[in-house]
Amino acid sequence: MKNFDRNTLAQVLGEGIAEMHLQVSAEQQEKLLDYLSLMFKWNAVYNLTSLRDPMQMVTHHLLDSLAAVPAFAGAQNVLDVGAGGGLPGIVLAIVRPDMKVSMIDTVHKKTAFLTQVKAQLGLANVSVHTMKVQELQVSDKFDVITSRAFADLSDFVNWSSHLLAQGGRYIALKGVAPEDERQRLPAAWRVTKLEPLRVPRLGAERHLVFIEKATV
């Protein structure tokens, strides 16, 4: 399916949300589809994602990001590093309007898209930054820093640990969770949990990797 059949996409999205037992209101589901529609249109020019089929975008992008939402329970201030087209950041911002979500990417066309999504969907809880994460400075540090297929875990932690609040943690969305990446983490950090995810209609291996500073 290469055309944007909103009714069919809405049905698949709704079924996936129900299968994962997530609390996502009808209004939030409409916003998720509005976001997908924007991504589909912009993708023709800006190449935000290699996927061209809207149905694949529902499973590989929306449902994949939604599967991680329960892991962010209790989080109030989240940074999505290498946010790209806004996954999982925009999805988190839509379904958790009580949570502040900042997104950072070095590619201007991607952050221009994120800024457009923020404006069109009225996402007051979203902030967008165009720069390297190593250069970002904030007064209010983040209780969770996340990324989706962004970088090696050690680079992810090394580049952004100055932004993590004391007692905060990383949640990395990965396909497989390679042992060598976990072994290369900086000495002060450790993987506290590796959680397999089951994403409806997606027959690929998915994991959440939780990383925290080791307590002395």
Order of alpha helices (4+ residues) and beta strands (2+ residues): alpha-alpha-alpha-beta-alpha-beta-alpha-beta-beta-alpha-beta-alpha-beta-beta
